[in-house]
Amino acid sequence: MSSDLLSIGASGLRAYKTALNTVGDNIANAQTVGYARRSARLTEVSTGAGQSILYRNVDRFDGVEVQAIDRATDRFRVGEARLAATADGKAKAISGWMAITETALADGDDGVGARLGAVFAGGAALAADPVARQPRTAFLSAIDAAAQAIRTSAGDLQRATEGVGDAAQSSVAGLNGTLSTLADINLAIRHAGPGTATYVELSDQRDALIDAVAGQLNIDIVVATDGTTTLSSNGQMLLNGATATSITLTVASDGRLSLAAGAPLTPTGGTLSGLATTAAVIADRRAALDVLASDFASHINQWQGAGRTPGGTAGTALLSAVGGAAGLVALATDADAVAAGSAGGVPNGNALDLATVRTTSDVEGQWNTMVGLQAQATAAATSQRATTTARLTTANAARDGVEGVDLDHEAVDLLRFQQAYEGSAKILQVARDILDTIMGLFK
């Protein structure tokens, strides 16, 4: 009898000590990101006692033990949270860089649109007074200011391209490091054994790293029964057991991005997808600005060449666009180099034709189209980000409802297991008293 009590009491102390430690871990990590609530799964220990006089098998209660440490999780809610993180990662990257691109194409008083308008306005003033030097000087200044504005936008777009490329390089480096760590965890978790404290801790680390990968690109996840994980993206294997595939990034001369994981990889979600999308948009804007700069220089130079200077000579080029928008520069500084007169000798004949050049070149229309497209892209990206952020917030809240620690619940468990622990200690005390009494009978 006393030996049975000793066994029951000792098993209770061991089991409820583990349960109390588990509750303590929950309380200590209530605010730890990525921590999933633990619970000790308790089960009774029974031993066979043969047959009774009624010829029925009976079991004898022989204490309690911790069968496993369970980790609170819901794969459906976890999956939704990761899908939401993938969508939000893409939207965040796009919205951030679209705002920067829109700033590069700012259309304020010093912007390209205003400066182009000032050139043609200067031409009208020149046509009204083709002899005076002031209108000629102002016209050349307007051309130089327009070239400078175009160069400024080109430089800002170039820096945006470089920024996107740097961000992508950093993301790929971090992603490869994460995949390598996951490969190590796969190896460790395989040997830990389900239900152990080590297994649960490794599972937390594994899930946190998978969450990080999901934020970078869309992934398909398979978790085996032993806890190891296989990751792939659009059919490309990224992680298989203890083997991680290294992802490589290629940046084209115009800033466009391409990824590979052994074979070409085109993510449809996550930060890397957003950066690739943004890089393509910025490349398109830069190409359009190069065309605008070339058209502007070409039409102005053709107009200048068709006219005559005050000295009666044909006008020489006023602009050079070698190297595209970034290389657009004004060439003339002498007011007498402006060919306002016509070949027929009319002092303002060529200056009057500048209004026609304004229409046929449509450089202002090109700029307005570019700015309008960018404004639409930025607005769409901002709206999409608001949607994905709301989705992510909801998904994380639902996941936290399962995995998060409720301190009130933990307080109840703490009290319950503490009382059970004290009860087990009392059982040991009773067993000791019985043994002392028995031993006293033989004194």
N, C-alpha and C positions, 0 to 999 in steps of 0.2 A: 504493500500500500504506500509506504513512505517513498519507495523507489519510484513508483509511478508519479507521485506528486513532485519529486525532484525533477524527473524528466519533463513533466508538464511545465513546471515553473521555469526551468532553465531554458526550454524552447521559447517560452513566452518572452523572457527577458531578451533573448537574442532577436526574435522577430520584431518585437515592439521597439527595440533600440534602433533597428534598421528603419522601421516606419517613421520613428521620430526624426532620425537623421534626414530622411527623405522630405519630411515636412519642413525641416530647417533649411534644406537646400532651396525649396520652393520659396520660402519667405525671403531668404538672402538674395535670391535672383529674381524677385518680383519685377524689377525694372530692367533686367538684363535683356537686351535685344537678342532675339533668336533662341531664347531659353523656352523650352516647352515643359509644362508642368509634369512632375513625376508623381507616381503613386506606387505604393508597395502592395503587391497582390499577395494577400495572406491566404493560406489554406491550412486546414486541420491535418494533423498527422494521426493516422489510424493504424493500429496493428491488429492482426487477426488473433482471435482468442479461441479458435477451435469451435466445437459444437456444444451447444447447451443441452440440457436434459430434454429440451423440446425438439432436439435434432435439427436446430437451425443454426447456420453460421452467424456469429456475432462479431462485431468490431469493437475495439476498445479505443477510446480517445486517448491519444498519447502526446498532446501538445499542439503547437502551431508553428508554422514556418513561413518564410517569405519565398513564394514560388518564383516571383520575378519582379523586377522594377519596370513598371510600364510608363510609357511616354505618351502624354495626351496629344493626339493629332487626328486630323481628318483629311484624308488624301484629296477629297473633292474640294474642300475649302483651300487647302494648300495649292492645289492645281490652279484654281481660279485666281488666287493671289499672285501666282507666278505669271499667269497670262496677263493679268492687269499690269504687273511690273514691266513685262516686255513691251506692252503697248505704251505705257507711260514713258519708258526709257527712250523709245523712238520719238514720241511727241515732244518730250523735253529737249532732246537734242535739236530737233527741227525748229521748234519755236524760239529757242535761244539764238541759234545762228541766223534764222530768218530776220530776227530783230536787228542783229548786227549788220546783216546785208542791207536791210532797209535804211539803216543809218548811213551806210556807205553811199547809198543812192539818194541822200537827202535832197529835197527840192526846195530849199529855202532861198533867201535872197542871194546867197553866195553859191547856190547850187548850179548844176550844169544847165538846167532849163532856163533859169533867169539870166545866166551869162550868155547863152546862145541868143536869147531874145534881145539882149543888150547889143550884140553885134549887128543884128539887122536894124535895130533902132538907130544905132550909130550910122548905118548906111543911109537911112532916111535923112538924118541930120546932115550927112555929107552931100547928099543930093540937093538939099536946100541951099547949101553954101559950099560949093565945090572948090572955091578959090582959097578961102581962109585956112590957116594951118591948124587952128584949134579943132575943127571937126575931124580933120585927118588924124591928128594926134589922139583924139578921143576914140576914133575908130580902131586904130592900132592897139590902144590900151584895152578896148573891149575884146579884140581877138586874143590878146595875150591872157586876159582874165578868163576867157572861155576855155582856152587850152589848159590853163592852170587848174580850173575846176574839174575838167575831164581827167587830168592827171591825178588829182586828189582822189576822185572816186575810184580810179583804177588802182591807186595805191591802197586805198581802204579795202577794196575787194581782194587784192593780192594778200593783204594781211589776214583777211578772213579765211582765204584759202589755206594759208599756212597754219592758221589756228585750228581749222578743222582737221588738217593732216596731223598736227601734233596731238590733238585730242584722240584721234583714231589710233595713232601709234601707242599712246598711253593706255588706251582701252584694250588694245590687242595684247600688250605686254602684261597688263593685269589679268586679262582673261587666261592667257597661257599659264601664268603663275597659279591661278585658281584651279585650272584643270589639273595641273601637276600635283597640287595639294590634295585634290579629290582622289587622284590615283593612289596617293599614299594612304588616304583614309580608307579607300576601298580595301586595301591590303590589311590595314589594322582592324577594320570592323569585321572582316571575315574570320579573324581569329578571336575576336572578343566574346562571341557567343550571345545570342539574343537573351534579353532579360537581365543582363548584368549592368551594373552602374557604368562600367566602361563603355559598353555598347550604347547605352542611352546618351552618354556624353559625346561619343563619336557621331551619333545620329544627329545631335544638335549641330555639331560642326559641319557635318555633311550637308544638312538642309540649308544652313546659312550660306555655304559656298554655292550651292545650287541656285539659291535666290540671287546671288551676285551674278552668276552666269546668265540667269533668265533676264536680268536687267540689261545685259549686253547684247543678246541676240535670242531669237526664238529657238527653243529646244524641245526635243521629245525626250521624256524621262522614263526609264524603266528601273524600278527598284526590285532586286531579287529578294527571295525569302531570307537570304543571309544578310541582307542590308546593303549589299554592294549595289552600285548604281552604274547604269549605262546611259550616256548622253549622246544625242545626235541632233543635227540641224539640217532640215531639208534633205534627209537621207545621208548626209555626211557624218561619219562617226567621229565624235569628239573625245569620248571617254569610254573605254571598254576594260573593265577590271582595273588592273594596275597600269594600263597603258593609256596615255593621253596624247592626242594628236595636236601637234603644234600648228597654230593658225598664223598665216603670213599675210602681210598687208603690202599692197603695191599702190604707190601714188603716181598717177600719170602726170605728164608735163603741165596739163591744164588743171591739175588738182583733183581729178576724179579718182575715186577709191575703188579698189577691187580686193577681195579676200579669197583666200584659199585654205583648205584643210586637207592637203594631199591633192584634192581636185578643187576646181572653182567653187566658191561658197557665196551664195547671195542671200543674206538674211532678210527676212521680211518684217522683223520686229526687233526691238531693243535699240540701245544707244548706237551700236555700229551701223544698223540699218538707217537710223536717223542721220548719222554723220555722212554716210554714203549718199543719201538723198540730197542732203544739204550741199555736199561738194559738187554734185551734178548741177544743182540750181545755180550756185555761184559761178561755176564754169560757164554756164549759159549766159549769165549776166555779163561776165567779162568778155565773152565773145561778141555779144551784142554791143557792148560799149566800144570794143575795137572797131566794129563795123561803123558805128556812129562817128568815131574819130576819123576814120579813113574817109568816110563820105563827106564829113565837114571840111576836112583839109582839101579833098579833091575838088569839091564844088567851089570853095573860096578861091583856090588857086586857078581854076578854070575861068572863073569870073574875073580875077585879077589879070590873067593873061590876055583876056579879050579887050581890056581897056588900055588907056594911055595915061602916063604920068604927066604932071605939069611940064616936064621937059619934052614930051611927045614920044617917049619910048614906051614899048610894051611893058606891062607890069610883070614883075618877077614874083615867084612863089612867096606867099605870106605865111604858110604853115608847112611843117614837116610832120608826118605821122609814121616815121620809121619805128618799128617796134610796137605799133598799135597805140592804144589810148595812153599807156604809160609813157610813151615816147613823143607824144604830141607837143610840139613847141612852136611858138611864134618866131618867125625869122626876121621880120623887118622892124627896124626901130626909127627909120627916117620917115617923117611925115610925107616928104616928096616922093616916096616910093609907092604911095597909094595911087592906083590907076583909076581915078574917078571919071575921067573923060572917055568918050567913045572913040573908036577908030576913025569915025567920020568927023571928028573935031568938036563935038558937042561937049562942053566942059563937065556936065553932070550926066552925060548919056549912059556911061557904064554904071554909075552910082544908082541910077534909076532902075537898071536891070537887076540890082541886088534883091529887089522885092520878088522878082520872078524866081531867082535862085532860092529864096526862102521857101517858096512853094514846091519847086521841083526837087530840091534836096531832101525835104521833109525830115531834117535832122531833129527838129523840135518834136515832131510826131514820133520819131523813133524813141526819143528820150521819154516822152509821156507814156508810150506803150510799155517801156521797160519799167518805169516807176509804178505804173498801174498794175502790171503783173506781179511785181514784188509786193505791193501793198495787199493784193488779194492773197498771195501766198502767205504773208505774215499773219493776216487776219485769220485765215483758215488754220494755220498752225497754232495760233493762240487759242482759238476755239477748241481745236482738237485736244490741246494740252489740258484745258479746263475739264473736258469730258473724261480723259484718261485719269486725271488726278482724282476726280470724284469716284471713279470706278475703283481705283487702287485703294483709296481711303476706306470705301465700303468693304472691299475684299479683305483688307488687312484687319478690319474690325471684326469681321466674321471669323477669320482665322484665329485672332486673339481670343475670341470668345471660347474657343476650344482649347487652345494651347496656353493662354495666359493664366497667370496666377491670381486667384481671388483670395485676398488676405482674410476675409471673413470665413471662407470655407477652410482655409488652412488653420485658422484659430480653433475651429471646431474639431478638426482632425488632431490638432496638437493636444487638446484637452482629452479627447477620446483615447489616443494612444498613450498619453501619460497615465491616465487612470488604469489602462490595461497593463502598462508596465508595472505600476504599483501593485496591481492585483497579482501579477506573476511573482513579484517579490514577496507578497504575503503568502502565496502558496509555498514558496521555498521556506519561509519562516515556520509555517505550520508543519511542513515535513521535518524540519529540524527539531521542532518541539516534540513531535511524535517519536523520533529517533532517540531524543534525550530521555523521554519517558520509558521507552523500551529498555534502553541501556540501564536505566535506574533500577529496573526490576531485577537485574542480575547482580546488583551490588550487595 
